[in-house]
């Protein structure tokens, strides 16, 4: 329901953030084996129905050691003075292609990102660098190239042996081969196109792409490798076919019917509506700057809001994703997606949960991040004011902690040298 205000939030956020701390300074300010004690924190843990007030959270060696009302400090002490401590955002749908964009994602509060299509397996590389502690970027759930009838040209630079697929990926043998190529490069999940895109003026997001047998083959081949499949699907027919085939999540889902939503509920399929991407289509500049797309976005947004409201009432698990590349002119963050989810009727606490613990669950990492729990990775953000009073406060991020490392610190307002 809200468009301009949430975009303005993102503009203000990026302006402040980029003026406060440059990328070089955003590298870890404390080693991951140091300890940090957050005192006088108001905590939204990503799981509970109510916040915990005036809490002490101790982080040791990159993990949360304790959550108590004992104000005794261990190691470096940070008095939050009543600011709000939340799990880092888990952006379940991005297209981050380089380290600069990954650092922008982190500084916006996204401590974990789920890739949904990127060239040359940049996502795999960033994941490995993160795990080695070489660079301070979000953790990455990698997908490589998405399976579609006409792969990106760069796919054939990585896999020249598949040159015959330049004529089109058709039939079960072809889609299985493409899945196997993704598996060979160490991705975490597979993305398949079940409908055409919304973000290109010459495509129709309602039009189905693969047939039932091809979608089933994609899921089967991924499952053989222990991976799951997420399906890009705006149109109902393609989405329903993907759900019947056994996909793990529907990405977008703009035109989902009640029958398809009920089928998703029955099968436990997640929904990642990426509402802020549709808002982004409407606004000038940014990643979408085309009058056809602006008109399309204006038509799609109320339909998408209605669909999300129905899905929420049915009890479908809704997660948060931006569908952005976090490129240098990006004006959309997970804060905007949370605001959009509340505009669709989801209560603020549940919208925050969608963008943290539920997204982590959907990405298969809910047992280690996405919530503030003892033993979990210290992936945290600090916001100035209570987002439960006004969800727009979720955008005013004062600190980002990634695996126990301070990646952004706007709590310290001392003059710079």
DADA-V403687 format. One record per residue. N is the residue number from 1. PHI is phi as a letter, one per 30 degrees, with the letter a starting at -180 (none if undefined). OMEGA is omega in radians with two decimals (999 if undefined). Layout:
<<N PHI OMEGA> <N PHI OMEGA>>
//
This chain:
<<1 none -3.07> <2 c -3.14> <3 c -3.07> <4 e -3.11> <5 e -3.11> <6 d 3.05> <7 d 3.10> <8 d 3.08> <9 e -3.11> <10 d -3.13> <11 d 3.12> <12 d -3.11> <13 e -3.10> <14 d -3.14> <15 d 3.13> <16 d -3.05> <17 d -3.06> <18 d 3.09> <19 d -3.05> <20 d -3.03> <21 b 3.10> <22 d -3.06> <23 e -3.11> <24 d -3.12> <25 d -3.11> <26 d 3.04> <27 d -3.00> <28 e 3.11> <29 c 3.04> <30 b -3.13> <31 d -3.05> <32 d 3.14> <33 c 3.02> <34 d 3.10> <35 c 3.08> <36 b 3.04> <37 c 3.04> <38 c 3.11> <39 c 3.11> <40 h 3.12> <41 c 2.91> <42 c -2.91> <43 c 2.87> <44 c -2.92> <45 d 3.13> <46 i -3.11> <47 b -3.01> <48 d 3.14> <49 d -3.12> <50 b 3.12> <51 d 3.00> <52 c -3.03> <53 c 3.09> <54 h -3.03> <55 c 3.01> <56 c 3.13> <57 c -3.12> <58 c 3.11> <59 c 3.12> <60 b 3.10> <61 h 3.02> <62 i -3.13> <63 b -3.14> <64 d -3.08> <65 c -3.12> <66 a 3.07> <67 b -3.02> <68 b 3.00> <69 c 3.08> <70 d -3.06> <71 d -3.14> <72 d -3.08> <73 d 3.04> <74 b -3.09> <75 i 3.14> <76 d -3.12> <77 c 3.08> <78 b 3.10> <79 d -3.11> <80 d 3.01> <81 h 3.09> <82 i 3.01> <83 d -2.97> <84 c -3.12> <85 c -3.09> <86 b 2.96> <87 d 2.99> <88 e 3.12> <89 d 3.04> <90 c -3.09> <91 d -2.97> <92 d -3.10> <93 b 3.12> <94 b 3.02> <95 b -3.09> <96 d -2.96> <97 c -3.13> <98 a -3.06> <99 d 3.13> <100 d 3.11> <101 d 3.12> <102 d 3.11> <103 d 3.07> <104 d 3.10> <105 d -3.14> <106 d -3.10> <107 d 3.04> <108 d 3.12> <109 j -3.13> <110 d -3.13> <111 d 3.03> <112 b 3.10> <113 b 3.06> <114 c -3.11> <115 d -3.10> <116 b 3.11> <117 k 3.13> <118 a -3.06> <119 d 3.00> <120 h 3.06> <121 h 3.04> <122 d 3.14> <123 d 3.10> <124 d 3.13> <125 d 3.13> <126 d 3.09> <127 e -3.11> <128 d 3.08> <129 d 3.09> <130 d -3.09> <131 d 3.08> <132 d 3.14> <133 i -3.08> <134 d 3.14> <135 b -3.13> <136 c 3.09> <137 b 3.12> <138 d 2.91> <139 d -3.00> <140 b 2.91> <141 c -2.93> <142 c 3.11> <143 b -3.07> <144 i 3.10> <145 d 3.06> <146 d -3.10> <147 d -3.14> <148 b -3.04> <149 d 3.10> <150 b -3.07> <151 d 3.05> <152 e 3.14> <153 e -3.11> <154 d 3.08> <155 e -3.07> <156 d 2.98> <157 d 3.08> <158 d -3.08> <159 b -3.14> <160 d 3.11> <161 d 3.14> <162 c -3.07> <163 e -3.14> <164 d 3.14> <165 d 3.07> <166 d 3.08> <167 d 3.12> <168 k 3.11> <169 c -3.07> <170 b 3.12> <171 j -3.05> <172 d -3.13> <173 d -3.11> <174 d -3.13> <175 d 3.09> <176 d 3.13> <177 d -3.13> <178 d 3.07> <179 d -3.13> <180 d 3.09> <181 d 3.09> <182 d 3.14> <183 e -3.09> <184 d -3.14> <185 c 2.98> <186 i 3.11> <187 d 3.12> <188 c -3.10> <189 a 3.13> <190 c 3.03> <191 c 3.12> <192 b 3.07> <193 d 3.09> <194 c 3.03> <195 b 3.07> <196 d -3.08> <197 d 3.00> <198 c -2.97> <199 d 3.04> <200 b -3.05> <201 d -3.08> <202 c 3.07> <203 c 3.14> <204 b -3.04> <205 d 3.11> <206 d -3.00> <207 d 3.13> <208 d -3.11> <209 c -3.06> <210 d 3.09> <211 d -3.07> <212 e -3.09> <213 d -3.14> <214 d 3.11> <215 d 3.11> <216 d 3.13> <217 d 3.10> <218 d -3.12> <219 d -3.12> <220 d -3.12> <221 d 3.10> <222 d -3.13> <223 d 3.09> <224 e -3.14> <225 c -3.14> <226 i -3.13> <227 c 3.07> <228 c -3.05> <229 b 2.97> <230 c -3.04> <231 c 2.93> <232 d -3.12> <233 a 2.98> <234 c -3.09> <235 d -3.04> <236 d -3.08> <237 d 3.12> <238 d 3.13> <239 d -3.14> <240 d 3.11> <241 d 3.13> <242 d 3.12> <243 d 3.10> <244 d -3.13> <245 d 3.08> <246 j 3.13> <247 d -3.08> <248 d -3.06> <249 a 2.96> <250 c 3.11> <251 c 3.13> <252 i 3.05> <253 i -2.99> <254 e -2.99> <255 c -3.13> <256 d 3.08> <257 d 3.08> <258 e 3.14> <259 d -3.14> <260 d 3.08> <261 d 3.11> <262 d 3.11> <263 d 3.08> <264 d 3.10> <265 d -3.12> <266 d -3.07> <267 c 3.12> <268 i -3.13> <269 d 3.12> <270 d 3.06> <271 b 3.07> <272 c -2.95> <273 d 3.12> <274 h -3.08> <275 d -3.07> <276 d 3.07> <277 d 3.09> <278 d 3.04> <279 e -3.13> <280 d 3.10> <281 d -3.06> <282 d -3.02> <283 d 3.11> <284 d -3.14> <285 i -3.06> <286 i -3.09> <287 d 3.12> <288 b -3.14> <289 b -3.03> <290 b -3.09> <291 d 3.10> <292 d 3.14> <293 d 3.10> <294 d 3.09> <295 d 3.12> <296 d -3.13> <297 d 3.12> <298 d 3.11> <299 d -3.05> <300 d -2.95> <301 d 3.13> <302 d 3.10> <303 d 3.13> <304 d 3.10> <305 d 3.12> <306 d 3.13> <307 d -3.14> <308 d 3.12> <309 e 3.11> <310 d -3.13> <311 d 3.13> <312 d -3.13> <313 d 3.11> <314 d -3.13> <315 i 3.06> <316 d 3.13> <317 d -3.12> <318 c -3.13> <319 c -3.08> <320 c 3.07> <321 a -3.08> <322 c -3.05> <323 h 3.12> <324 b 3.07> <325 c -3.05> <326 h 3.14> <327 d -2.91> <328 d 3.09> <329 c -3.13> <330 d 3.10> <331 b -3.13> <332 b 3.12> <333 b 3.10> <334 d 3.07> <335 e 3.11> <336 d 3.13> <337 d 3.11> <338 d 3.10> <339 d 3.14> <340 d 3.12> <341 d 3.08> <342 d 3.08> <343 d 3.09> <344 d 3.05> <345 j 3.11> <346 d 3.14> <347 e -3.07> <348 e -3.12> <349 d -3.14> <350 d 3.04> <351 d 3.07> <352 d 3.10> <353 d 3.11> <354 e -3.07> <355 d -3.12> <356 b -3.01> <357 d 3.13> <358 d 3.06> <359 d 3.10> <360 d 3.10> <361 d -3.13> <362 d 3.14> <363 d 3.08> <364 i -3.10> <365 b -3.12> <366 d 3.11> <367 d -3.13> <368 b -3.14> <369 a 3.12> <370 j 3.09> <371 a 3.13> <372 c -3.11> <373 b 3.12> <374 d -3.13> <375 j -3.14> <376 d 3.08> <377 d -3.13> <378 d 3.05> <379 c -2.90> <380 b 2.95> <381 b 3.03> <382 c 3.05> <383 c -2.99> <384 d -3.00> <385 b -3.06> <386 d 3.13> <387 d 3.09> <388 d 3.05> <389 d 3.11> <390 b -3.01> <391 d 3.13> <392 d 3.08> <393 d -3.12> <394 d -3.10> <395 d -3.06> <396 c -3.03> <397 d -3.12> <398 c -3.12> <399 a 3.00> <400 b 3.09> <401 c -3.06> <402 b -3.08> <403 h 3.10> <404 i 3.13> <405 c 3.07> <406 d -3.10> <407 c 3.10> <408 b 3.14> <409 b 3.03> <410 c 3.02> <411 d 3.14> <412 d -3.09> <413 c 3.07> <414 d 3.12> <415 e 3.09> <416 d 3.13> <417 d 999>>
//
